[in-house]
Structures are given as structure tokens and as C-alpha cells.
């Protein structure tokens, strides 16, 4: 090789080196704050070729020191651990990075905190709240300009296809805050709004887009189709100004396969790798069962959901730090009030305790409930603070209470029997002894993963009112799925898209606007007004929100329970039968002795607390004792 060729080759290599450095480094977290309890921050620096040769990192900033620099297996990352002293002031940290003989400056901003947890945000969601679950893509389109984002891998917006993006966004939620507040909603939980830049994928029910939000590709970005970070912050400000709270949906178990950490892994073991594709067995019993095998436990925790959702190895300390710091960062950045954690039971157990503890240490008034789709009350209680002797003790305050949902549906749909119908509800509630605080469980009739409530009850009006009555009078944090208040149904077809049908009136060209009374039919208005009246009564009733419960065993298909706080007592009666039933009031004397009459909180009618009451078929009464 002659000198001319060697010189040309060196020039090409030098140019490539400069081009790599010319690509702006990305830091995760993108910024941090002074005065945080989490002050040992692990920065992941992402830039092509930054770690191709040994790099040095220097920083001169009062109160901030570099503790460690770690080279990753990928040449495109560096891990920089920094310590932020209590004396550190807000400002820009300029890291001097020397790699391959080239030096660059990478800025990192240290911000001042703008709010106080427990006062300005992190209010926490409790049993005094009513949570409204929204899938943003399907609720309302407030800004048509973001329906299609150039450069995203999926630019389809087609409301005729239940598996496509439909164009709903955060501005659509903002536009309808008044509708929610009037109904008695106090908290909004949206399915993930974090960036999902994924192409369509094939699932068992067919091809599907990531419209639902659970295929995250960048934890530090809000999806532009929803309006981005600015829209999200606007929503939080608007909600807080109305005295409402915002719950964010976390996904620690998996990412979309277009996530940069999967496409270019800093360390190969940041994801759970198998010789061949292995799906989870989905059995929580493998974690706590008396006779379970380690092989089944491994498949439960490390098996993948689908081939396009890489399962995260939360035992990897770098991945664990990435996730924990993102949860803290998101809470502070967007001023969140609580978290709902998706696929909770599939995540590494010690990691879940660690992230919960870190969040609650930083934001003591924050609330957290996890989705543990369990088959039994012990299975549900296992993932919370519980009273059981089990191999691992979780610190989760509450769970999405699937056994309670099943029991409420049984109370409405099943004929009365020894273990069926209302007896199943009573039996399920009797196992609340397993939870340290069952009031922290989120209870619901339906959500985005199951058929709509009105579909599950066959469109039966009477069953609808019984279900809403149970939801808003039982212990726990009630959650209403968007559209349930107007009796929305879904088609009985395979796939989740039809369960997530659009809210009528939320999109341009809709034939009816069901956000307003004039756009609803008589049955829908009656349903909405029932939800509104009971929800707003519940809001001011300490008995229903934080009170104790005393129940009487169901008899002949009638169940009576009381909620009590101080001098306030609410009597709840549900008759699941196809015919009227009579109850003798002296049976309940231990609770009713100090009262003379009761007022129906829906109709306003009064009844004397003596003798017998005739309870109409398939009816629930909510009575305030006086």
C-alpha cells in the first residue's frame, strides 16, 4: 500500500471519527434537580462510538462529583455515576469527554425544583377518589395536526380500523375536563402516553398498531401523536387547577422492540434472553405456591409477552437504575400524583420493592397500585402489603382488584347459590383479612383489557345500575372506564380494538356528541345522571370513602352491608333476584338501633327503619340513615 493510499485511508477514518462525535450525545436522565433525595444519579450517555476506545470524563462543578465511569459492552454508551451534594446549585454541568483523542463538551442541566410534593403534586389517589380510565387515542381528538407524525414508523390514522391509531390526544382530554369534574371524577388515569414509535406488529388476533401506548420506545419522551410533553404538562396544570389528580401508567416489564436500549444494548443481559422464544406462563401461583418449581417461576418472570415486546431484565443494575430514575424523573418533571403499574406480577420482585421504595422516599404522599391480574384473592394480596406468610414480602400499597371485579360480576350475572352470585361477593370480601389495607385496592367493573361492562351483562339495564351501585359503595378506590357512564358496549369480536371503541362526540364528524345531554338518548342520560348523583354523593360521604364495613350474610339472593364513619351510616341493599324480596329490618339492629329513618340517596324518598322492606327485583338501594 503506497503513502497516498495510506493518507486517504487515515483521512476517511478521521472523518468518520469526527462524524460520530458530531452526532449529539443523548443523556438519560435528560436532566435532574437539586434538593432531591435520589442524589446519586447514574447517567447513561448515548452517542455513536463514544466508547470505541477508553474514554475519560471530567467535570468541574461545585457540589457535583464524578464517582465512576463505566464502559459498556456496546461502543455507543458510557455510564457516568455522579453525586449531587445538598450544597449544589442549579446550573449547567459541562462534562468534558475525551475519546479517541477527541474532546467534546456534553451539557447536563441541574434544575431547581418548582413544586412541593404533597402540596403542588404527588397528592396521592385514595379511596376518597373516583378514577376515570382513559385510552387517549380513543377518547377525543383535540388537535388534528398531530394525527400523523412525519418520521414515525406508523403514520396511519384510520378510525374505521379498530387496530389503528384513531387520533385521540391529550388536548382532547383537556377539552373535556369539565365533563369529568361534573360527573364527580377526581382522578384521571391515562394509558401510557410515553413515546411508542413502533411499526405495526402481528399478534394472535391480527396486525395491530401501538395505539394503546404499551410498546414504549423512549422513556424520556411523550408521544408526539398525543401532543408531546407540552400538552402533558398543560393537562396536569389544568387538572390540578380543577382539584383533580393525574395517574401515570408505568411499564417496567417490557419495551417495544424498536426501543434504543434493545436495538443497541449497552449490556447484552439488560433483557431476558432465551435460546428460543419463550413466552410467560402467566401463572402468579408460580411465585408463591407452596410447591412451585424454580423452572416455572423463571418462565413466569422472564418469559416474554410477545416476540415484539422484549422482556426487561430488572436484575441488571444498570437497567434497574434506568427504570427507577425514570419513574422519579417523570413524577417530578410532570408533577404526577400517582402511578398505576402495568404487568406488575411479571416483574422482578426485588426490583418492584426497590422502585416503590425509591418513589415513596422521594414523594411520601404519592400513590401506587399495580396491575396483578390474579386468579384468587391470595394471588392478588401476595403482590401487596399483606398479612400472609409467604416467601417474598411485597411493599406495594394496593393492586387492581381483579378478584373483586370477578365477584361483582358474579353478584350481578350468576344465580344465587352457596358459592355463587352475591355469596361469591361476600366470600371474596371476607378474604380482605389477607390485605394490610384493602381500601388501597383499585376496584372496577371493566377496563381496557376486558369486554365493556354493558357487554358483559348483556345490555341489561337493571344489572347496570346494580353494578354501578356496588362500584361506588364498596371499599377501595373505584375506577370507571371511559364510556361506562353512558353504557358504551363493544362488539363481540376477537381482538382488543373493539373494547376500546371511540367516545362518541370526541372526534370530528361524529353523528352524536355524548359529552352533552342533548347528544345522549334517554337511557344514556339516565345512566350518566345515576353515576353523577352517586359519585358526587360518595365524594362528600366519609362513610363510603373511608368508613368501616359491616355486612350481613346474603339470604335468599339479598345482600345488606353498611358503611360507617363517625355518626354517618350508609345502608346498601342489593337484590339480585328476578322477583321482589322482603327483608326484616330487626336483623340489622346492631347497626340501625340509633336511627329512625333512611333516605334513598338517588330518589330522595324516605323510609322508616322498622318492620319489613320490600326490595324490588334486580335493584340496589343506597340509603343514608338518619
C-alpha positions in Angstrom: 0.0 0.0 0.0 1.6 3.3 -1.1 1.7 6.5 1.0 -1.1 8.2 -1.0 -3.5 5.3 -0.2 -2.5 5.3 3.5 -3.1 9.0 3.7 -6.5 8.7 2.1 -7.5 5.9 4.5 -6.4 7.9 7.5 -8.5 10.9 6.2 -11.5 8.6 5.9 -11.1 7.2 9.4 -10.6 10.7 10.8 -13.7 11.9 9.0 -15.8 9.0 10.4 -14.5 9.7 13.9 -15.5 13.4 13.6 -18.9 12.4 12.2 -19.5 10.2 15.2 -18.7 13.0 17.6 -20.8 15.4 15.6 -23.9 13.4 16.5 -25.2 15.0 19.6 -24.9 12.9 22.7 -28.1 11.9 24.4 -28.2 11.7 28.2 -30.6 9.7 30.3 -32.0 11.1 32.5 -32.1 14.2 30.3 -31.7 16.5 33.4 -32.1 16.3 37.2 -32.8 18.6 40.1 -31.1 19.9 43.2 -32.5 19.0 46.6 -33.6 15.5 45.6 -33.2 12.6 48.0 -32.1 10.5 45.0 -28.8 12.4 44.6 -26.6 9.6 43.4 -27.5 9.8 39.7 -26.4 7.3 37.1 -26.1 8.9 33.7 -26.4 6.9 30.5 -24.6 8.7 27.7 -25.6 7.6 24.3 -23.5 8.6 21.2 -22.2 6.5 18.4 -18.6 5.5 19.0 -18.2 7.3 22.3 -16.9 4.1 23.9 -14.9 2.7 21.0 -11.7 3.5 22.9 -11.2 4.1 26.5 -12.8 7.5 27.4 -12.1 9.9 30.2 -14.8 12.2 31.7 -14.1 15.3 33.7 -16.3 17.7 35.5 -15.7 20.9 37.5 -18.9 22.0 39.2 -19.4 22.9 42.8 -21.2 20.2 44.8 -21.2 17.7 42.0 -18.6 15.0 41.6 -18.0 12.0 39.3 -17.9 8.8 41.3 -17.4 6.3 38.5 -17.2 5.9 34.7 -18.1 2.6 33.3 -17.5 1.3 29.7 -20.4 -0.7 28.3 -20.3 -3.7 26.0 -21.7 -1.5 23.2 -19.2 1.1 21.9 -22.0 3.6 21.8 -22.6 4.2 25.5 -20.8 5.4 28.7 -22.2 5.1 32.2 -21.3 8.1 34.4 -22.2 8.0 38.1 -22.4 11.4 39.8 -23.0 12.5 43.3 -25.0 15.7 43.9 -24.4 17.4 47.3 -27.0 19.3 49.2 -25.0 22.4 48.5 -25.1 22.1 44.7 -26.9 24.9 42.9 -29.0 24.8 39.8 -27.0 25.3 36.6 -25.4 23.5 33.6 -22.8 20.8 34.2 -20.3 20.6 31.3 -18.8 17.2 31.1 -15.5 17.1 29.2 -15.3 13.7 27.4 -12.1 12.6 25.7 -12.4 9.6 23.5 -10.2 8.5 20.5 -8.1 11.6 21.0 -11.0 14.0 20.6 -12.6 16.1 23.3 -16.2 17.3 23.4 -18.4 19.1 25.9 -21.6 17.4 26.9 -24.0 19.6 28.9 -26.3 18.4 31.6 -28.8 20.7 33.3 -29.4 20.6 37.1 -32.7 22.3 37.7 -34.4 23.9 40.7 -37.5 22.1 41.9 -40.6 24.1 41.0 -43.2 22.4 43.3 -43.5 20.7 46.6 -44.6 17.1 46.8 -47.9 16.7 48.7 -48.8 20.3 48.1 -48.4 21.1 44.4 -48.3 17.5 43.2 -47.9 13.9 44.4 -51.3 14.3 46.1 -51.9 10.6 46.1 -55.0 8.8 45.0 -57.0 7.2 47.8 -60.4 5.7 48.5 -61.8 9.2 48.6 -61.2 9.5 44.8 -63.1 8.3 41.7 -60.6 7.4 39.0 -61.6 7.7 35.3 -59.5 5.5 33.0 -58.9 6.9 29.5 -57.2 5.4 26.5 -56.2 8.8 25.0 -56.2 7.6 21.3 -59.9 6.6 21.7 -61.3 9.4 23.9 -61.2 12.7 22.0 -59.2 14.3 19.2 -58.4 17.9 20.4 -55.6 18.6 17.9 -55.9 17.0 14.4 -52.5 18.4 13.4 -50.7 15.6 15.4 -52.7 12.7 13.9 -49.8 11.7 11.7 -46.2 12.5 12.6 -43.7 12.5 9.8 -40.7 10.3 10.6 -42.7 8.0 12.9 -42.7 4.3 11.8 -46.5 4.3 11.8 -48.3 7.2 10.2 -51.7 5.5 9.7 -54.7 7.2 11.4 -57.8 5.3 10.5 -60.9 5.3 12.7 -62.5 2.6 10.6 -59.8 0.1 11.7 -60.1 -0.9 15.4 -56.4 -1.8 15.5 -55.1 1.5 14.1 -54.4 4.9 15.7 -57.6 7.0 15.7 -56.2 10.4 16.5 -57.3 10.9 20.1 -54.8 13.0 22.1 -54.1 14.9 25.4 -55.8 18.1 24.2 -58.9 16.0 23.8 -58.8 15.1 27.5 -58.2 18.7 28.4 -61.2 19.8 26.4 -63.4 17.5 28.4 -62.1 18.1 32.0 -65.4 19.9 32.8 -67.4 16.8 31.7 -65.4 14.7 34.1 -65.5 17.1 37.0 -69.2 17.5 36.7 -69.6 13.7 36.9 -67.7 13.5 40.1 -64.4 12.3 38.8 -61.4 13.3 40.9 -58.5 11.5 39.2 -57.6 10.7 35.6 -55.6 7.6 34.7 -54.5 7.5 31.1 -52.9 4.5 29.4 -49.3 5.3 28.7 -48.5 8.5 26.8 -44.8 7.7 26.6 -43.4 7.5 23.1 -44.3 4.4 21.1 -42.5 4.8 17.8 -43.3 1.3 16.6 -44.5 -0.1 13.2 -47.5 -2.4 13.1 -47.0 -5.8 14.6 -48.6 -9.2 14.2 -50.4 -10.6 17.3 -52.7 -13.7 17.6 -55.8 -11.6 16.8 -54.1 -10.0 13.7 -52.0 -7.0 12.8 -52.1 -4.2 15.3 -50.5 -0.7 15.9 -49.3 0.6 19.2 -52.2 3.0 19.7 -52.7 1.7 23.2 -49.4 3.0 24.4 -47.8 -0.1 26.0 -45.0 -0.5 23.4 -42.6 2.1 24.8 -39.6 3.1 22.7 -38.3 6.1 24.6 -39.0 6.5 28.3 -37.9 10.2 28.3 -40.3 11.4 25.5 -44.1 11.9 25.4 -45.6 10.6 22.1 -46.0 13.4 19.6 -49.3 12.0 18.4 -50.6 12.9 21.9 -49.2 16.4 21.8 -45.8 15.8 23.4 -44.5 16.9 26.7 -46.0 20.4 26.5 -49.5 19.0 26.1 -49.0 16.6 29.0 -47.8 19.4 31.3 -50.8 21.5 30.2 -53.1 18.7 31.2 -51.6 18.3 34.6 -51.8 22.1 35.2 -55.4 22.1 34.1 -56.4 19.1 36.2 -54.6 20.4 39.3 -56.4 23.8 38.9 -59.7 21.9 39.0 -58.7 19.9 42.1 -58.1 16.8 40.0 -55.2 14.3 40.0 -53.2 12.6 37.3 -52.1 9.0 37.4 -49.4 7.8 35.0 -49.2 4.3 33.7 -45.8 2.6 34.2 -44.4 -0.3 32.2 -41.4 -1.9 33.8 -41.8 -5.4 32.4 -41.1 -4.9 28.7 -40.4 -2.4 25.9 -41.2 -2.3 22.2 -38.5 -3.9 20.1 -37.7 -0.5 18.5 -36.5 0.9 21.8 -33.0 2.1 21.5 -31.9 0.1 24.5 -33.0 -3.1 22.8 -31.7 -2.2 19.3 -28.3 -1.2 20.7 -28.0 -2.9 24.0 -25.4 -1.3 26.4 -25.1 -4.7 28.0 -26.4 -7.9 26.5 -28.1 -9.1 29.6 -30.3 -6.0 30.0 -33.0 -8.2 28.6 -34.1 -11.7 29.4 -32.6 -13.9 26.7 -33.6 -17.4 25.8 -32.1 -19.9 23.3 -35.5 -19.8 21.6 -38.6 -17.6 22.0 -40.2 -18.4 25.4 -43.5 -16.8 26.5 -44.5 -16.3 30.1 -46.8 -18.9 31.6 -48.8 -16.1 33.2 -49.3 -18.0 36.4 -48.7 -15.9 39.5 -49.0 -19.1 41.6 -45.5 -20.0 40.3 -44.2 -17.2 42.6 -45.9 -18.0 45.9 -47.3 -21.5 45.6 -46.3 -24.0 48.3 -45.0 -26.5 45.9 -43.9 -24.4 42.9 -40.8 -25.2 40.9 -38.0 -22.7 40.1 -38.3 -23.6 36.4 -41.9 -22.3 36.4 -41.0 -19.2 38.4 -38.3 -18.4 35.8 -40.7 -18.7 32.9 -43.3 -16.6 34.7 -40.9 -13.7 35.4 -38.5 -13.9 32.4 -40.8 -15.2 29.7 -41.8 -12.7 27.0 -45.4 -11.4 26.4 -45.0 -11.4 22.6 -42.0 -11.6 20.2 -42.1 -7.8 19.7 -42.0 -7.0 23.4 -38.6 -7.7 24.8 -38.7 -8.7 28.4 -36.6 -6.5 30.6 -34.0 -8.0 32.9 -34.7 -5.9 36.0 -31.9 -7.7 37.9 -29.3 -5.9 35.7 -28.3 -3.0 37.9 -27.9 -0.6 35.0 -31.4 -1.3 33.7 -32.8 -1.2 37.2 -31.3 2.3 37.7 -32.6 3.4 34.3 -36.1 2.5 35.3 -36.1 3.8 38.8 -34.6 7.1 37.8 -37.1 7.4 35.0 -40.0 6.9 37.5 -38.6 9.6 39.8 -37.8 11.9 36.9 -41.3 11.5 35.4 -43.0 12.2 38.8 -41.0 15.4 39.3 -41.0 16.6 35.6 -44.7 16.2 35.0 -45.9 16.7 38.7 -47.8 13.5 38.8 -50.0 12.4 41.7 -49.8 8.6 41.4 -48.8 5.6 39.4 -50.6 2.5 38.0 -48.0 -0.2 37.2 -48.8 -2.4 34.2 -47.9 -6.1 34.2 -46.8 -5.9 37.9 -46.8 -9.6 38.6 -44.3 -10.3 35.7 -41.6 -8.1 37.1 -38.6 -9.0 39.2 -39.9 -8.9 42.8 -37.0 -7.2 44.4 -36.9 -4.5 41.7 -40.5 -3.7 42.3 -39.9 -3.2 46.0 -36.9 -1.1 45.2 -38.7 1.2 42.7 -41.7 1.6 45.0 -39.5 2.4 48.0 -37.5 5.0 46.0 -40.7 6.7 44.8 -42.2 6.9 48.2 -39.0 8.0 49.8 -38.8 10.9 47.3 -42.6 11.6 47.3 -44.1 10.2 50.5 -47.7 11.3 49.6 -47.6 9.6 46.1 -49.9 6.6 45.5 -49.1 3.4 43.7 -51.3 0.5 42.6 -50.2 -2.4 40.5 -51.9 -4.5 37.8 -51.7 -8.0 39.2 -54.2 -9.9 37.1 -54.6 -12.6 39.7 -56.9 -15.7 39.8 -57.6 -15.6 43.5 -57.6 -13.3 46.5 -54.4 -14.8 47.9 -52.8 -14.3 44.5 -53.9 -10.6 44.5 -52.9 -10.0 48.1 -49.5 -11.6 47.6 -48.3 -8.6 45.5 -49.4 -6.0 48.1 -48.5 -5.4 51.7 -50.3 -8.4 53.2 -50.9 -10.5 56.3 -49.7 -13.8 54.8 -46.7 -15.9 55.5 -45.1 -16.1 52.0 -41.6 -16.5 50.6 -41.4 -12.9 49.5 -43.0 -9.8 51.0 -44.1 -7.1 48.6 -44.4 -3.4 49.6 -47.0 -2.4 47.0 -49.8 -0.4 48.8 -52.6 -1.7 46.6 -53.5 -3.6 43.5 -56.0 -3.6 40.6 -58.5 -5.9 42.3 -59.4 -8.5 39.7 -60.9 -11.0 42.2 -63.2 -8.2 43.3 -64.2 -7.4 39.7 -65.0 -11.1 39.2 -67.0 -11.2 42.4 -69.1 -8.1 41.5 -69.9 -9.5 38.0 -70.9 -12.8 39.6 -73.2 -11.0 42.0 -74.9 -9.5 39.0 -74.8 -12.3 36.5 -74.9 -15.6 38.4 -78.0 -17.0 40.0 -77.8 -17.0 43.8 -76.1 -20.1 45.2 -74.0 -21.4 48.1 -70.8 -20.0 46.4 -72.3 -18.2 43.5 -73.9 -14.8 42.9 -73.9 -12.5 45.9 -72.4 -15.2 48.1 -69.3 -15.1 45.9 -69.0 -11.3 46.5 -69.4 -11.8 50.2 -66.8 -14.6 50.2 -64.4 -12.5 48.3 -64.7 -9.6 50.7 -64.3 -11.9 53.7 -60.8 -12.5 52.5 -59.8 -8.9 52.9 -58.1 -10.1 56.1 -55.2 -11.0 53.8 -54.6 -7.4 52.8 -53.0 -4.9 55.2 -55.3 -2.2 53.7 -57.8 -3.3 51.1 -59.1 0.3 50.8 -55.9 1.0 48.7 -57.0 -1.5 46.1 -58.4 -0.1 42.8 -61.8 -1.7 42.1 -63.5 -1.7 38.7 -66.2 -3.3 36.6 -64.3 -3.0 33.3 -61.1 -1.6 31.8 -59.3 -1.6 28.5 -58.3 -5.2 28.7 -61.7 -6.8 29.1 -65.1 -6.5 27.4 -67.1 -3.4 28.4 -69.3 -3.8 31.4 -72.5 -3.3 29.4 -71.4 -6.1 27.1 -70.6 -8.5 29.9 -74.1 -8.0 31.4 -75.8 -8.5 28.0 -77.0 -4.9 27.9 -79.3 -5.4 30.9 -80.3 -2.0 32.3 -81.1 -3.3 35.8 -77.8 -5.1 36.1 -76.0 -1.9 35.0 -77.4 0.0 37.9 -76.6 -2.7 40.4 -73.0 -2.8 39.2 -72.6 0.9 39.4 -74.1 0.8 42.9 -71.6 -1.8 44.0 -68.7 0.0 42.4 -69.4 3.3 44.2 -70.3 1.9 47.6 -67.7 -0.9 48.2 -64.3 -0.4 49.8 -61.4 0.6 47.7 -60.6 3.2 45.0 -63.3 3.0 42.4 -62.2 3.2 38.7 -64.7 3.9 35.9 -63.6 3.1 32.3 -64.3 5.8 29.8 -67.8 5.4 28.3 -69.2 3.1 31.0 -71.1 6.1 32.4 -73.1 6.2 29.1 -73.4 2.4 28.8 -71.0 2.0 25.9 -70.8 -1.6 24.6 -68.3 -3.4 22.4 -68.8 -5.9 19.5 -68.2 -9.5 20.4 -65.2 -9.9 18.1 -61.6 -11.1 18.6 -59.0 -8.5 19.5 -58.9 -5.6 21.9 -59.7 -2.8 19.5 -63.5 -3.1 19.8 -63.2 -3.0 23.6 -61.5 0.4 23.1 -64.1 2.0 20.9 -64.1 5.7 20.4 -66.1 8.0 22.7 -68.9 9.4 20.5 -68.5 13.2 20.2 -64.8 13.2 20.7 -64.0 13.2 17.0 -64.8 15.4 14.1 -67.7 14.1 12.1 -69.3 12.0 14.9 -73.0 11.7 14.4 -73.7 12.3 18.2 -71.9 14.2 20.9 -72.4 12.2 24.0 -70.4 14.6 26.1 -73.6 16.6 26.3 -77.1 15.7 27.4 -78.6 16.7 24.1 -76.4 14.1 22.3 -77.4 11.2 24.5 -80.6 9.1 24.4 -82.9 8.7 27.3 -81.2 5.6 28.6 -77.7 7.1 28.3 -78.8 10.2 30.1 -80.4 8.2 32.9 -77.2 6.2 33.3 -75.0 9.3 33.3 -77.2 11.0 35.8 -77.1 8.0 38.1 -73.3 7.8 38.0 -73.1 11.6 38.6 -75.5 11.6 41.5 -74.0 8.6 43.3 -70.4 9.7 42.6 -71.0 13.2 43.9 -72.8 11.8 47.0 -69.8 9.5 47.5 -67.4 12.4 47.2 -68.8 14.0 50.4 -69.6 10.8 52.3 -66.9 9.7 54.7 -68.8 6.6 55.3 -68.5 5.4 51.7 -64.9 6.7 51.1 -63.1 5.8 54.4 -65.7 4.2 56.6 -65.7 0.7 58.1 -67.8 -2.1 56.6 -70.3 -4.3 58.4 -72.1 -6.9 56.3 -74.8 -9.5 56.9 -74.6 -12.8 55.1 -76.7 -12.8 51.9 -80.0 -14.5 52.3 -82.3 -15.6 49.5 -80.4 -13.5 47.0 -80.4 -10.3 49.0 -77.1 -8.8 50.5 -77.1 -6.0 53.0 -74.0 -4.1 54.1 -73.3 -0.9 56.0 -70.6 1.7 55.6 -70.0 3.7 58.7 -67.8 6.7 59.7 -68.4 8.6 62.9 -72.1 9.5 63.1 -72.7 8.8 59.4 -74.0 5.4 58.3 -75.0 4.3 54.8 -77.0 1.1 54.3 -76.6 -0.7 51.0 -79.1 -3.4 49.9 -78.9 -5.4 46.7 -81.5 -7.9 45.5 -80.1 -9.9 42.6 -83.3 -12.0 42.1 -85.8 -11.8 39.2 -88.5 -11.1 41.8 -89.1 -8.7 44.7 -87.9 -9.8 48.1 -88.8 -8.7 51.6 -86.2 -8.1 54.4 -86.9 -7.8 58.1 -85.1 -4.8 59.5 -84.7 -6.2 63.0 -82.0 -8.4 61.7 -79.8 -5.3 61.3 -80.5 -3.8 64.7 -76.8 -3.9 65.9 -76.2 -1.2 63.3 -79.5 0.6 62.9 -80.6 0.9 66.6 -79.7 4.5 66.9 -81.5 5.6 63.7 -85.2 6.1 62.9 -85.4 6.5 59.1 -83.4 6.2 55.9 -83.2 8.4 52.8 -82.6 6.9 49.3 -79.6 8.9 48.0 -80.8 8.6 44.4 -84.5 9.2 44.7 -84.7 11.2 47.9 -87.5 9.1 49.2 -87.7 8.3 52.9 -88.4 5.0 54.7 -89.0 4.2 58.4 -86.4 1.8 59.9 -88.9 -0.7 61.3 -90.9 -3.7 60.2 -90.1 -5.0 56.7 -89.0 -3.5 53.5 -89.9 -4.8 50.1 -86.8 -4.7 47.8 -87.7 -4.6 44.1 -86.2 -7.3 41.8 -82.7 -6.6 40.5 -82.3 -3.4 42.4 -79.7 -1.8 44.6 -80.7 0.8 47.2 -78.2 3.1 48.8 -79.8 4.6 52.0 -78.4 7.3 54.3 -79.6 6.6 57.8 -80.9 9.4 60.0 
